[in-house]
Amino acid sequence: MKLAESKDPTVRRGNWRLLSLDPGTDHYGFAALKFRNQAVAVVRCGMFSETMKELKDDQVLHDDVRAYLARFEWLLRKSRANHVGAERYVPRRQGISNESVNMMLGNTVGYAASTGVRTSLFLAATWKLRLKRVLDLDDMYVRCKPVPDHAVDAVLIGLFTAEKLGHYKIDKLTKQRQATLCNDIKRRFIDLRTAKKGVKRRATTRKRRRR
């Protein structure tokens, strides 16, 4: 496979787009973010649908890889990302999920590189430590409910990636901006596993009095 020439992620500082990922076999969060003049907008965030879980059956593995790449290609195209940021997966214990997640990351980096898009990988401890200096992660998860934590993490990984590449400053994430970010996450959430958009809100209706 011929690799395309890598694009410089700092070329388009004025309007820079990022696809960020929090990979997992059962819970895989993603976020498409847009940065302009140190401001961030959540274009879309959600839960990834096609993940890889079976490595022993050759046919299932083949089908899973094709499905995963098809979905990732769709996300990359829809987000128009200049860069991809993802959490590195560090095994906590032995199991098939360790191999599956790292195989998904390998396919991610490879496909993105074939289109000229670079990928940055970060340890969970690294990006979480940086975010914790500015916000309370547990409180962030609660305020963003019922959006899954993994989708919120994907957004936060995106902020960390953008800061590393000079497109955002996490220190500017004030309490008010945190609240705005949570609202954006709720409005822009989509669960690709069920194809449901947004977070349902209870609507209060008043019964009209009969005249």
Residue pairs with C-beta under 8 A, 6 or more apart in sequence:
1 110
1 114
2 114
3 113
3 114
4 113
4 114
4 115
4 116
5 116
6 113
6 116
6 117
6 118
7 82
7 116
7 117
7 118
9 16
9 82
9 83
9 118
9 165
10 165
10 166
10 167
11 82
12 82
13 166
13 167
14 36
14 37
15 34
15 35
15 36
16 34
16 35
16 36
16 82
16 83
16 162
16 167
17 32
17 33
17 34
17 35
17 43
17 79
17 80
17 81
17 82
17 83
18 32
18 33
18 34
18 35
18 79
18 81
18 82
18 83
18 84
18 85
18 158
18 161
18 162
18 167
19 30
19 31
19 32
19 33
19 75
19 76
19 79
19 81
19 83
19 84
19 85
20 30
20 31
20 33
20 84
20 85
20 86
20 154
20 155
20 157
20 158
20 161
21 28
21 29
21 30
21 31
21 48
21 84
21 85
21 86
21 87
21 108
21 154
21 157
22 28
22 29
22 30
22 86
22 87
22 150
22 151
22 153
22 154
22 157
23 48
23 51
23 86
23 87
23 89
23 101
23 104
23 105
23 108
24 51
24 89
24 97
24 101
24 150
25 51
25 52
25 53
25 96
25 97
25 100
25 101
26 51
27 47
27 148
27 150
28 47
28 48
28 51
28 104
28 150
29 45
29 46
29 47
29 48
29 148
29 149
29 150
29 151
29 152
29 153
29 154
30 45
30 46
30 47
30 48
30 75
30 151
30 154
31 42
31 44
31 45
31 46
31 151
31 154
31 155
31 157
31 158
32 42
32 43
32 44
32 45
32 75
32 78
32 79
32 81
33 40
33 41
33 42
33 43
33 155
33 158
33 159
33 162
34 40
34 41
34 43
35 41
35 162
35 167
35 168
38 167
38 168
38 169
38 172
40 158
40 159
40 162
40 168
40 181
41 184
42 155
42 181
42 184
42 185
42 187
42 188
43 79
43 188
44 78
44 79
44 188
44 190
45 147
45 151
45 152
45 154
45 155
45 185
45 188
45 189
45 190
46 151
46 189
46 190
46 191
46 192
47 148
47 150
47 151
47 190
47 191
47 192
47 193
48 71
48 75
48 192
48 193
49 71
49 192
49 193
50 64
50 67
50 68
50 70
50 71
51 64
51 68
51 100
51 104
52 61
52 64
52 65
52 68
52 100
52 103
52 104
53 64
53 96
53 97
53 100
54 60
54 61
54 64
55 61
55 96
55 99
55 100
55 103
65 103
65 107
68 104
68 107
69 107
69 111
71 192
72 107
72 108
72 111
73 111
76 84
76 111
76 112
76 115
76 117
81 117
82 117
83 117
83 118
83 119
83 120
83 161
83 165
84 108
84 109
84 112
84 117
84 118
84 119
84 120
85 119
85 120
85 121
85 122
85 157
85 158
85 160
85 161
85 162
86 105
86 108
86 119
86 120
86 121
86 122
86 157
87 121
87 122
87 123
87 124
87 127
87 153
87 157
88 105
88 121
88 122
88 123
88 124
89 98
89 101
89 102
89 105
90 123
90 124
91 98
105 121
108 119
109 119
109 121
112 118
112 119
113 119
120 161
120 164
120 165
122 157
122 160
122 161
122 164
126 160
127 156
127 157
127 160
128 137
130 160
130 163
130 170
131 137
131 156
131 159
131 160
131 170
133 170
134 170
134 171
134 173
135 173
135 178
137 156
140 152
140 156
140 178
140 182
141 149
141 152
143 178
143 179
143 182
144 152
144 182
144 185
144 186
146 199
147 185
147 186
147 189
147 199
148 191
151 185
151 189
152 185
155 181
155 185
159 168
159 170
159 173
160 170
162 168
163 169
163 170
173 181
186 198
186 199
187 198
187 199
188 198
189 197
189 198
189 199
190 196
190 197
190 198
